[in-house]
Amino acid sequence: MTWERDREQGYEAQYARQEATAFRSAAHRNRMLARWAAELMGLRHRGADSYADALVTGDVAHLRGRAVVAKIASDLRAAGVAIPQAQIEAMFDHLDAQARAEIATE
């Protein structure tokens, strides 16, 4: 039965790698999206870094899915930046693909 145990451990290791890669990719995507939004809000240097850090580390639930889009849309509206939700979602999709590609090459 050793081969069954080895096979199961292999699947578990593969799943763990996939989850770790997905988490790192989402964090990278959110950081790039936050920097893009910070630039639109006129935040520079430390302000932009602080905003990106808060978005990436503030609530892990935002890392998965499109909740981060709603958060950024809300922040942009609060800063007086008029931008359509569709444009934020398009940037999210673009940066998601870019982050996946960058993480895959590491």
OpenMM code with the backbone's topology and positions (N, CA, C; nanometers):
from openmm import Vec3, app, unit

residues = "MET THR TRP GLU ARG ASP ARG GLU GLN GLY TYR GLU ALA GLN TYR ALA ARG GLN GLU ALA THR ALA PHE ARG SER ALA ALA HIS ARG ASN ARG MET LEU ALA ARG TRP ALA ALA GLU LEU MET GLY LEU ARG HIS ARG GLY ALA ASP SER TYR ALA ASP ALA LEU VAL THR GLY ASP VAL ALA HIS LEU ARG GLY ARG ALA VAL VAL ALA LYS ILE ALA SER ASP LEU ARG ALA ALA GLY VAL ALA ILE PRO GLN ALA GLN ILE GLU ALA MET PHE ASP HIS LEU ASP ALA GLN ALA ARG ALA GLU ILE ALA THR GLU".split()
positions = [
    Vec3(0.0812, -0.1203, 0.0000),
    Vec3(0.0000, 0.0000, 0.0000),
    Vec3(0.0853, 0.1264, 0.0000),
    Vec3(0.2143, 0.1109, -0.0059),
    Vec3(0.3042, 0.2259, -0.0043),
    Vec3(0.2797, 0.3164, -0.1240),
    Vec3(0.2544, 0.2584, -0.2386),
    Vec3(0.2325, 0.3410, -0.3579),
    Vec3(0.1075, 0.4263, -0.3423),
    Vec3(0.0042, 0.3745, -0.2725),
    Vec3(-0.1176, 0.4540, -0.2507),
    Vec3(-0.0886, 0.5733, -0.1594),
    Vec3(-0.0091, 0.5477, -0.0556),
    Vec3(0.0260, 0.6552, 0.0365),
    Vec3(0.1132, 0.7586, -0.0358),
    Vec3(0.2072, 0.7114, -0.1158),
    Vec3(0.2928, 0.8030, -0.1924),
    Vec3(0.2102, 0.8858, -0.2900),
    Vec3(0.1154, 0.8203, -0.3535),
    Vec3(0.0291, 0.8907, -0.4490),
    Vec3(-0.0529, 0.9973, -0.3776),
    Vec3(-0.1099, 0.9615, -0.2632),
    Vec3(-0.1891, 1.0567, -0.1862),
    Vec3(-0.1033, 1.1749, -0.1401),
    Vec3(0.0161, 1.1480, -0.0933),
    Vec3(0.1063, 1.2547, -0.0503),
    Vec3(0.1456, 1.3430, -0.1684),
    Vec3(0.1609, 1.2814, -0.2854),
    Vec3(0.1911, 1.3595, -0.4052),
    Vec3(0.0782, 1.4547, -0.4403),
    Vec3(-0.0462, 1.4065, -0.4316),
    Vec3(-0.1606, 1.4928, -0.4593),
    Vec3(-0.1708, 1.6062, -0.3570),
    Vec3(-0.1445, 1.5731, -0.2315),
    Vec3(-0.1492, 1.6750, -0.1274),
    Vec3(-0.0416, 1.7808, -0.1491),
    Vec3(0.0765, 1.7386, -0.1869),
    Vec3(0.1851, 1.8331, -0.2134),
    Vec3(0.1530, 1.9211, -0.3337),
    Vec3(0.0948, 1.8600, -0.4369),
    Vec3(0.0571, 1.9359, -0.5563),
    Vec3(-0.0501, 2.0397, -0.5207),
    Vec3(-0.1489, 2.0001, -0.4422),
    Vec3(-0.2546, 2.0915, -0.4010),
    Vec3(-0.1964, 2.2070, -0.3192),
    Vec3(-0.1057, 2.1762, -0.2290),
    Vec3(-0.0438, 2.2800, -0.1465),
    Vec3(0.0345, 2.3787, -0.2326),
    Vec3(0.1068, 2.3281, -0.3321),
    Vec3(0.1801, 2.4173, -0.4230),
    Vec3(0.0844, 2.5060, -0.5017),
    Vec3(-0.0245, 2.4478, -0.5512),
    Vec3(-0.1220, 2.5254, -0.6289),
    Vec3(-0.1859, 2.6343, -0.5437),
    Vec3(-0.2198, 2.6017, -0.4203),
    Vec3(-0.2802, 2.7003, -0.3311),
    Vec3(-0.1816, 2.8119, -0.2966),
    Vec3(-0.0578, 2.7763, -0.2713),
    Vec3(0.0438, 2.8769, -0.2401),
    Vec3(0.0667, 2.9690, -0.3597),
    Vec3(0.0698, 2.9113, -0.4783),
    Vec3(0.0883, 2.9910, -0.6003),
    Vec3(-0.0308, 3.0839, -0.6221),
    Vec3(-0.1513, 3.0329, -0.6022),
    Vec3(-0.2712, 3.1156, -0.6186),
    Vec3(-0.2728, 3.2302, -0.5182),
    Vec3(-0.2321, 3.2041, -0.3948),
    Vec3(-0.2286, 3.3079, -0.2922),
    Vec3(-0.1264, 3.4151, -0.3279),
    Vec3(-0.0069, 3.3741, -0.3670),
    Vec3(0.0975, 3.4708, -0.4035),
    Vec3(0.0563, 3.5513, -0.5258),
    Vec3(-0.0075, 3.4858, -0.6216),
    Vec3(-0.0532, 3.5546, -0.7418),
    Vec3(-0.1591, 3.6594, -0.7079),
    Vec3(-0.2535, 3.6230, -0.6218),
    Vec3(-0.3591, 3.7165, -0.5828),
    Vec3(-0.3011, 3.8354, -0.5061),
    Vec3(-0.2066, 3.8090, -0.4180),
    Vec3(-0.1446, 3.9181, -0.3429),
    Vec3(-0.0683, 4.0113, -0.4367),
    Vec3(0.0024, 3.9545, -0.5324),
    Vec3(0.0777, 4.0346, -0.6298),
    Vec3(-0.0179, 4.1180, -0.7154),
    Vec3(-0.1257, 4.0549, -0.7608),
    Vec3(-0.2269, 4.1265, -0.8402),
    Vec3(-0.2863, 4.2414, -0.7608),
    Vec3(-0.3214, 4.2168, -0.6364),
    Vec3(-0.3822, 4.3210, -0.5536),
    Vec3(-0.2852, 4.4353, -0.5281),
    Vec3(-0.1572, 4.4023, -0.5102),
    Vec3(-0.0581, 4.5081, -0.4895),
    Vec3(-0.0476, 4.5949, -0.6145),
    Vec3(-0.0419, 4.5329, -0.7321),
    Vec3(-0.0332, 4.6108, -0.8568),
    Vec3(-0.1600, 4.6937, -0.8777),
    Vec3(-0.2757, 4.6352, -0.8473),
    Vec3(-0.4025, 4.7073, -0.8619),
    Vec3(-0.4090, 4.8243, -0.7647),
    Vec3(-0.3607, 4.8049, -0.6429),
    Vec3(-0.3602, 4.9122, -0.5438),
    Vec3(-0.2667, 5.0252, -0.5862),
    Vec3(-0.1534, 4.9919, -0.6441),
    Vec3(-0.0607, 5.0963, -0.6907),
    Vec3(-0.1228, 5.1754, -0.8069),
    Vec3(-0.1929, 5.1058, -0.8941),
    Vec3(-0.2630, 5.1724, -1.0046),
    Vec3(-0.3682, 5.2686, -0.9484),
    Vec3(-0.4475, 5.2211, -0.8520),
    Vec3(-0.5518, 5.3051, -0.7923),
    Vec3(-0.4900, 5.4219, -0.7155),
    Vec3(-0.3806, 5.3966, -0.6461),
    Vec3(-0.3136, 5.5030, -0.5708),
    Vec3(-0.2663, 5.6132, -0.6641),
    Vec3(-0.2170, 5.5734, -0.7796),
    Vec3(-0.1735, 5.6735, -0.8781),
    Vec3(-0.2923, 5.7582, -0.9245),
    Vec3(-0.4066, 5.6937, -0.9481),
    Vec3(-0.5261, 5.7682, -0.9886),
    Vec3(-0.5732, 5.8639, -0.8790),
    Vec3(-0.5529, 5.8240, -0.7531),
    Vec3(-0.5941, 5.9082, -0.6409),
    Vec3(-0.4918, 6.0162, -0.6089),
    Vec3(-0.3797, 6.0142, -0.6786),
    Vec3(-0.2778, 6.1147, -0.6563),
    Vec3(-0.1835, 6.0820, -0.5418),
    Vec3(-0.1868, 5.9602, -0.4939),
    Vec3(-0.0962, 5.9200, -0.3864),
    Vec3(0.0398, 5.8884, -0.4468),
    Vec3(0.1442, 5.9310, -0.3808),
    Vec3(0.2794, 5.9085, -0.4295),
    Vec3(0.3647, 5.8466, -0.3191),
    Vec3(0.4672, 5.7830, -0.3559),
    Vec3(0.5704, 5.7275, -0.2691),
    Vec3(0.5119, 5.6529, -0.1498),
    Vec3(0.5316, 5.7066, -0.0309),
    Vec3(0.4883, 5.6365, 0.0907),
    Vec3(0.3365, 5.6236, 0.0989),
    Vec3(0.2666, 5.7224, 0.0493),
    Vec3(0.1205, 5.7144, 0.0495),
    Vec3(0.0717, 5.5994, -0.0355),
    Vec3(0.1314, 5.5838, -0.1515),
    Vec3(0.0951, 5.4732, -0.2406),
    Vec3(0.1349, 5.3398, -0.1796),
    Vec3(0.2534, 5.3354, -0.1197),
    Vec3(0.2988, 5.2111, -0.0560),
    Vec3(0.2090, 5.1729, 0.0609),
    Vec3(0.1699, 5.2710, 0.1398),
    Vec3(0.0822, 5.2457, 0.2545),
    Vec3(-0.0544, 5.1952, 0.2079),
    Vec3(-0.1061, 5.2555, 0.1023),
    Vec3(-0.2358, 5.2123, 0.0492),
    Vec3(-0.2262, 5.0687, -0.0016),
    Vec3(-0.1208, 5.0377, -0.0752),
    Vec3(-0.1029, 4.9021, -0.1277),
    Vec3(-0.0869, 4.8021, -0.0139),
    Vec3(-0.0080, 4.8367, 0.0854),
    Vec3(0.0110, 4.7471, 0.1999),
    Vec3(-0.1204, 4.7221, 0.2725),
    Vec3(-0.1978, 4.8271, 0.2918),
    Vec3(-0.3261, 4.8124, 0.3609),
    Vec3(-0.4213, 4.7239, 0.2826),
    Vec3(-0.4193, 4.7377, 0.1522),
    Vec3(-0.5098, 4.6573, 0.0701),
    Vec3(-0.4674, 4.5113, 0.0667),
    Vec3(-0.3391, 4.4864, 0.0592),
    Vec3(-0.2896, 4.3489, 0.0484),
    Vec3(-0.2936, 4.2770, 0.1832),
    Vec3(-0.2538, 4.3444, 0.2897),
    Vec3(-0.2449, 4.2774, 0.4194),
    Vec3(-0.3646, 4.3035, 0.5098),
    Vec3(-0.4500, 4.3962, 0.4729),
    Vec3(-0.5592, 4.4355, 0.5604),
    Vec3(-0.6616, 4.3277, 0.5852),
    Vec3(-0.7049, 4.2603, 0.4842),
    Vec3(-0.8090, 4.1592, 0.4997),
    Vec3(-0.7843, 4.0512, 0.3959),
    Vec3(-0.7476, 3.9342, 0.4411),
    Vec3(-0.7125, 3.8251, 0.3511),
    Vec3(-0.8323, 3.7834, 0.2654),
    Vec3(-0.9545, 3.8071, 0.3122),
    Vec3(-1.0723, 3.7706, 0.2342),
    Vec3(-1.0750, 3.8438, 0.1007),
    Vec3(-1.0150, 3.9635, 0.0948),
    Vec3(-1.0124, 4.0383, -0.0301),
    Vec3(-0.9184, 3.9771, -0.1327),
    Vec3(-0.8271, 3.8932, -0.0879),
    Vec3(-0.7299, 3.8364, -0.1808),
    Vec3(-0.7960, 3.7459, -0.2842),
    Vec3(-0.9015, 3.6807, -0.2459),
    Vec3(-0.9688, 3.5895, -0.3380),
    Vec3(-1.0955, 3.6555, -0.3919),
    Vec3(-1.1089, 3.6549, -0.5210),
    Vec3(-1.2298, 3.7069, -0.5804),
    Vec3(-1.2251, 3.8553, -0.6085),
    Vec3(-1.3395, 3.9075, -0.6401),
    Vec3(-1.3495, 4.0452, -0.6869),
    Vec3(-1.3894, 4.1446, -0.5786),
    Vec3(-1.3847, 4.1052, -0.4535),
    Vec3(-1.4171, 4.1994, -0.3462),
    Vec3(-1.3209, 4.3166, -0.3460),
    Vec3(-1.1997, 4.2937, -0.3913),
    Vec3(-1.0999, 4.4005, -0.3975),
    Vec3(-1.1425, 4.5086, -0.4977),
    Vec3(-1.2144, 4.4703, -0.6016),
    Vec3(-1.2621, 4.5676, -0.7006),
    Vec3(-1.3608, 4.6640, -0.6348),
    Vec3(-1.4516, 4.6105, -0.5547),
    Vec3(-1.5492, 4.6955, -0.4856),
    Vec3(-1.4799, 4.7893, -0.3873),
    Vec3(-1.3797, 4.7393, -0.3170),
    Vec3(-1.3045, 4.8217, -0.2217),
    Vec3(-1.2334, 4.9354, -0.2933),
    Vec3(-1.1679, 4.9049, -0.4039),
    Vec3(-1.0964, 5.0086, -0.4786),
    Vec3(-1.1937, 5.1081, -0.5392),
    Vec3(-1.3062, 5.0605, -0.5913),
    Vec3(-1.4070, 5.1512, -0.6468),
    Vec3(-1.4571, 5.2476, -0.5390),
    Vec3(-1.4788, 5.1952, -0.4200),
    Vec3(-1.5234, 5.2792, -0.3089),
    Vec3(-1.4171, 5.3824, -0.2713),
    Vec3(-1.2926, 5.3383, -0.2655),
    Vec3(-1.1830, 5.4302, -0.2318),
    Vec3(-1.1660, 5.5387, -0.3389),
    Vec3(-1.1798, 5.5003, -0.4638),
    Vec3(-1.1675, 5.5986, -0.5724),
    Vec3(-1.2800, 5.7016, -0.5659),
    Vec3(-1.4024, 5.6551, -0.5401),
    Vec3(-1.5152, 5.7481, -0.5266),
    Vec3(-1.4919, 5.8437, -0.4096),
    Vec3(-1.4431, 5.7909, -0.2984),
    Vec3(-1.4168, 5.8741, -0.1802),
    Vec3(-1.3088, 5.9781, -0.2083),
    Vec3(-1.2168, 5.9456, -0.2983),
    Vec3(-1.1094, 6.0397, -0.3343),
    Vec3(-1.1519, 6.1351, -0.4445),
    Vec3(-1.2757, 6.1216, -0.4925),
    Vec3(-1.3263, 6.2100, -0.5963),
    Vec3(-1.2823, 6.1732, -0.7366),
    Vec3(-1.2406, 6.0491, -0.7553),
    Vec3(-1.1976, 6.0029, -0.8878),
    Vec3(-1.3160, 5.9324, -0.9535),
    Vec3(-1.3598, 5.9881, -1.0645),
    Vec3(-1.4726, 5.9291, -1.1377),
    Vec3(-1.4174, 5.8301, -1.2406),
    Vec3(-1.4420, 5.7030, -1.2150),
    Vec3(-1.3948, 5.5987, -1.3061),
    Vec3(-1.5010, 5.4889, -1.3079),
    Vec3(-1.5351, 5.4405, -1.4251),
    Vec3(-1.6383, 5.3363, -1.4322),
    Vec3(-1.5919, 5.2049, -1.3690),
    Vec3(-1.6848, 5.1357, -1.3085),
    Vec3(-1.6567, 5.0048, -1.2473),
    Vec3(-1.5987, 4.9092, -1.3515),
    Vec3(-1.6476, 4.9180, -1.4739),
    Vec3(-1.5991, 4.8296, -1.5795),
    Vec3(-1.4501, 4.8497, -1.6070),
    Vec3(-1.4029, 4.9711, -1.5939),
    Vec3(-1.2606, 4.9981, -1.6160),
    Vec3(-1.1753, 4.9368, -1.5038),
    Vec3(-1.2252, 4.9428, -1.3829),
    Vec3(-1.1539, 4.8816, -1.2705),
    Vec3(-1.1505, 4.7301, -1.2892),
    Vec3(-1.2635, 4.6728, -1.3298),
    Vec3(-1.2699, 4.5286, -1.3525),
    Vec3(-1.1787, 4.4855, -1.4674),
    Vec3(-1.1702, 4.5675, -1.5703),
    Vec3(-1.0803, 4.5359, -1.6816),
    Vec3(-0.9348, 4.5389, -1.6358),
    Vec3(-0.8998, 4.6366, -1.5533),
    Vec3(-0.7636, 4.6425, -1.5004),
    Vec3(-0.7367, 4.5233, -1.4083),
    Vec3(-0.8362, 4.4848, -1.3297),
    Vec3(-0.8249, 4.3673, -1.2433),
    Vec3(-0.7927, 4.2440, -1.3274),
    Vec3(-0.8682, 4.2238, -1.4353),
    Vec3(-0.8462, 4.1077, -1.5217),
    Vec3(-0.7078, 4.1115, -1.5864),
    Vec3(-0.6684, 4.2288, -1.6328),
    Vec3(-0.5372, 4.2444, -1.6957),
    Vec3(-0.4249, 4.2135, -1.5956),
    Vec3(-0.4350, 4.2709, -1.4776),
    Vec3(-0.3310, 4.2508, -1.3771),
    Vec3(-0.3332, 4.1094, -1.3198),
    Vec3(-0.4505, 4.0467, -1.3186),
    Vec3(-0.4593, 3.9078, -1.2739),
    Vec3(-0.3798, 3.8175, -1.3677),
    Vec3(-0.3988, 3.8375, -1.4970),
    Vec3(-0.3237, 3.7579, -1.5952),
    Vec3(-0.1742, 3.7866, -1.5854),
    Vec3(-0.1391, 3.9124, -1.5676),
    Vec3(0.0018, 3.9498, -1.5560),
    Vec3(0.0641, 3.8881, -1.4301),
    Vec3(-0.0064, 3.8942, -1.3179),
    Vec3(0.0464, 3.8394, -1.1922),
    Vec3(0.0643, 3.6881, -1.2025),
    Vec3(-0.0326, 3.6208, -1.2628),
    Vec3(-0.0192, 3.4750, -1.2797),
    Vec3(0.1025, 3.4394, -1.3641),
    Vec3(0.1236, 3.5156, -1.4697),
    Vec3(0.2375, 3.4895, -1.5568),
    Vec3(0.3688, 3.5151, -1.4830),
    Vec3(0.3746, 3.6228, -1.4073),
    Vec3(0.4982, 3.6557, -1.3348),
    Vec3(0.5281, 3.5536, -1.2257),
    Vec3(0.4247, 3.5104, -1.1534),
    Vec3(0.4455, 3.4123, -1.0469),
    Vec3(0.4833, 3.2761, -1.1071),
    Vec3(0.4266, 3.2441, -1.2217),
    Vec3(0.4568, 3.1153, -1.2850),
    Vec3(0.6026, 3.1057, -1.3297),
    Vec3(0.6655, 3.2189, -1.3578),
    Vec3(0.8044, 3.2162, -1.4042),
    Vec3(0.9047, 3.2192, -1.2902),
    Vec3(0.8569, 3.2328, -1.1668),
    Vec3(0.9489, 3.2354, -1.0518),
    Vec3(1.0007, 3.0968, -1.0227),
] * unit.nanometer
topology = app.Topology()
chain = topology.addChain("A")
for resn in residues:
    res = topology.addResidue(resn, chain)
    for name in ("N", "CA", "C"):
        topology.addAtom(name, app.Element.getBySymbol(name[0]), res)
